[in-house]
């Protein structure tokens, strides 16, 4: 993978993480949301996830675009304010980490660690505020619509265009479990036809996550390269 491709892939992970920062799983189920408008469903999701401080979940990721097709999986850890860690089991050892100051991206065997200033990612990825406990989906995603989830007989999907991403992302789709208002899948459609899809299982609300989880130490002998934010 080229440096540009790696930066672009980390950008998709960031967008997913910022959006899924809203998915800090609720501790109490809510009444079914079928029949809700897009705004009503978005507000239900907001209320659930704003209450929590951390989340541990298993994720699977598929990507098709830029001449590549890939399937990966691993563990996602989120902690407010503004920290997340994606540890990949497939491929093993791959990691993306946001520590609040920098975003770090490394794959074993790569000649360098990529680092991006968090403030640049914040400028580019407005959904970062999801991790800060200020979830407002109706402000983050314009043109919100709700529809039945074709993969779940009782589920619903919210679709919208992420604000500030008009040149790159054409649509984000959030699959919502109406029994809990949990987001269980996230799909990002890019303007060039690339599609990234994440699914989330085994979610643990307010899981204990030690602060050192979000400290990245580059492997010995591997240089750190400051990269531009993905565009």
C-alpha positions in Angstrom: 0.0 0.0 0.0 1.3 3.4 -0.9 1.6 6.2 1.7 -1.4 8.0 0.0 -3.5 4.9 0.2 -2.6 4.3 3.8 -3.5 7.9 4.7 -6.8 7.6 2.9 -7.6 4.3 4.7 -6.8 5.8 8.1 -9.1 8.6 7.2 -12.0 6.1 6.7 -11.2 4.6 10.1 -11.2 8.1 11.6 -14.6 8.9 10.1 -15.9 5.6 11.3 -14.5 6.1 14.8 -15.8 9.6 15.1 -19.2 8.6 14.0 -19.1 5.4 16.1 -18.1 7.6 19.0 -21.8 8.2 19.1 -22.3 4.4 19.6 -21.3 4.3 23.3 -23.9 1.6 24.0 -26.9 2.4 26.2 -27.4 0.6 29.5 -31.2 0.6 29.3 -33.2 -0.4 26.3 -35.6 2.1 24.8 -39.0 1.4 23.2 -38.9 0.4 19.6 -38.1 3.3 17.3 -40.1 2.0 14.2 -42.2 4.8 12.8 -39.9 7.5 14.1 -38.9 10.3 11.9 -35.2 10.7 11.0 -34.8 13.5 13.5 -36.6 11.6 16.3 -34.4 8.5 15.7 -31.2 10.6 15.6 -32.2 12.3 18.9 -32.8 8.9 20.5 -29.3 7.7 19.4 -27.8 11.0 20.8 -29.5 10.6 24.2 -28.3 7.0 24.6 -24.6 7.6 23.7 -24.1 10.9 25.4 -24.5 9.3 28.8 -21.5 6.9 28.5 -17.8 7.5 28.8 -16.2 4.5 27.1 -16.9 1.5 24.9 -15.2 -1.7 23.9 -16.5 -3.6 20.9 -15.4 -6.1 18.2 -15.5 -4.8 14.7 -15.3 -6.1 11.2 -14.3 -3.9 8.3 -14.7 -4.4 4.5 -13.3 -2.0 1.9 -13.8 -1.9 -1.8 -12.1 0.9 -3.8 -8.8 2.2 -5.2 -8.4 -1.1 -7.0 -8.5 -3.0 -3.6 -10.8 -5.3 -1.8 -10.1 -6.0 1.8 -11.7 -7.6 4.9 -10.3 -6.9 8.4 -11.4 -7.3 12.0 -10.3 -6.5 15.5 -11.1 -4.6 18.7 -12.2 -1.0 19.0 -11.8 1.0 22.3 -13.3 4.4 22.7 -12.9 6.8 25.7 -14.0 10.4 26.2 -12.6 12.9 25.6 -11.4 12.2 22.0 -9.5 9.0 22.4 -9.8 5.8 20.4 -7.8 2.7 19.5 -8.3 0.2 16.7 -6.4 -3.0 17.2 -6.5 -5.4 14.2 -6.5 -9.2 14.6 -6.5 -9.5 10.8 -3.9 -8.3 9.8 -2.3 -8.9 13.2 -0.5 -6.0 14.9 -2.0 -3.3 12.8 -3.1 -0.3 14.9 -4.7 3.1 14.6 -4.7 5.2 17.7 -5.9 8.7 18.5 -4.5 10.0 21.8 -6.1 13.4 21.8 -3.0 15.1 20.4 -2.0 12.9 17.5 -3.4 10.2 15.3 -1.0 7.3 14.9 -1.2 4.6 12.2 1.2 1.6 12.0 1.2 -1.8 10.3 3.9 -4.3 11.2 6.5 -4.5 8.4 5.9 -0.9 7.3 9.0 1.2 7.1 7.5 4.0 9.2 4.8 5.1 11.6 2.4 7.7 10.3 1.4 10.6 12.6 -1.2 13.3 12.0 -1.9 16.2 14.4 -5.3 15.7 16.0 -6.2 19.4 15.5 -5.9 18.8 11.7 -8.1 15.7 11.9 -10.6 17.7 14.0 -10.8 20.3 11.3 -11.3 17.7 8.7 -13.5 15.3 10.7 -16.3 17.3 12.4 -17.8 14.1 13.9 -14.9 14.2 16.4 -17.3 16.0 18.8 -19.1 12.6 19.1 -16.2 11.5 21.2 -16.4 14.6 23.3 -19.9 13.9 24.5 -21.8 16.5 22.3 -23.5 14.1 19.9 -26.0 15.8 17.6 -26.4 13.7 14.5 -28.8 16.1 12.9 -26.1 18.7 12.9 -23.3 16.3 11.8 -25.2 14.7 9.0 -27.2 16.8 6.6 -30.2 15.6 4.7 -31.0 12.9 7.3 -33.4 10.2 6.1 -34.7 7.1 7.8 -35.7 3.8 6.2 -36.1 0.1 7.1 -32.9 -1.9 7.4 -32.9 -4.5 4.6 -30.6 -6.8 6.6 -32.7 -6.7 9.8 -36.5 -7.2 9.8 -37.0 -4.8 12.7 -34.1 -2.5 12.1 -33.8 1.0 10.8 -31.1 2.9 8.9 -30.2 6.6 9.1 -28.5 8.1 6.0 -27.0 11.5 5.6 -24.0 13.5 4.2 -21.3 14.4 6.7 -21.0 18.1 7.0 -17.7 19.4 5.6 -17.0 16.2 3.7 -19.0 17.0 0.5 -16.0 16.7 -1.7 -15.1 13.2 -0.5 -18.0 11.4 1.1 -21.4 11.2 -0.6 -23.3 9.3 2.1 -23.0 7.8 5.5 -25.4 5.1 6.6 -26.0 4.1 10.2 -27.8 0.8 11.0 -29.8 1.2 14.2 -31.2 -1.6 16.4 -34.6 -0.2 17.4 -34.7 -2.2 20.6 -31.7 -0.4 22.1 -31.0 2.5 19.7 -27.5 1.1 19.3 -25.7 1.6 16.0 -24.6 -1.8 14.8 -23.2 -1.0 11.4 -21.7 2.0 9.6 -21.2 2.4 5.8 -19.2 5.2 4.2 -19.8 5.8 0.5 -17.1 8.0 -1.1 -17.6 10.2 -4.1 -15.2 8.1 -6.2 -17.2 4.9 -5.6 -15.2 3.4 -2.8 -17.2 1.9 0.0 -16.2 1.1 3.6 -18.4 -0.9 5.9 -18.0 -1.5 9.6 -20.1 -3.8 11.8 -19.9 -3.8 15.6 -20.6 -6.7 17.9 -20.0 -7.7 21.6 -20.3 -4.0 22.7 -19.4 -3.3 26.3 -20.6 0.0 27.6 -18.4 1.9 30.0 -15.8 -0.8 29.8 -12.7 0.0 32.0 -10.1 1.4 29.7 -6.8 2.4 31.4 -5.3 5.7 30.2 -2.1 4.0 29.0 -4.2 2.2 26.4 -4.1 5.4 24.3 -0.3 5.9 24.5 1.6 4.9 21.4 5.2 4.0 21.5 6.8 3.5 18.1 8.6 0.2 17.6 12.3 0.5 18.1 14.1 1.6 15.0 10.9 2.6 13.1 10.9 6.3 12.2 7.8 8.5 12.8 6.7 10.5 9.7 4.3 13.5 10.1 1.7 13.0 7.4 -0.9 15.4 6.0 -4.5 14.7 7.0 -6.3 12.3 4.6 -8.3 14.1 2.0 
